[in-house]
Amino acid sequence: MRRLNRDILNMAAPVTVARASMTVLDRLQDFKPEIQIMGAAAVFLELAEHLGIPAQEAFAATKNLINGDDGKRVEFRAITAYLNGELA
């Protein structure tokens, strides 16, 4: 099992995380919505287990990254726009 550096996790660059998110979403768009959410959740849970981090800790760190001091960061507003336009 690989271990991850929690300091790096908590200091991840929003642009890089958003880019990785878009890559995953791009591949999921070929599936029905029910499968998209289950597939994304399965990847999240499996990665957390594989990397030795509680899923809730990874979830909390991600929520903190998505939401800046004045609301959702621009990088993640772009993901929302993509979801509304491409996966609607």
HELIX and SHEET records of a PDB file:
HELIX    1   1 ARG A    6  ASN A   10  1                                   5    
HELIX    2   2 PRO A   14  LEU A   28  1                                  15    
HELIX    3   3 PRO A   33  LEU A   51  1                                  19    
HELIX    4   4 ALA A   55  ILE A   66  1                                  12    
HELIX    5   5 VAL A   74  GLU A   86  1                                  13    
SHEET    1   A 2 ASN A  67  GLY A  68  0                                        
SHEET    2   A 2 GLY A  71  LYS A  72 -1                                        
END                                                                             
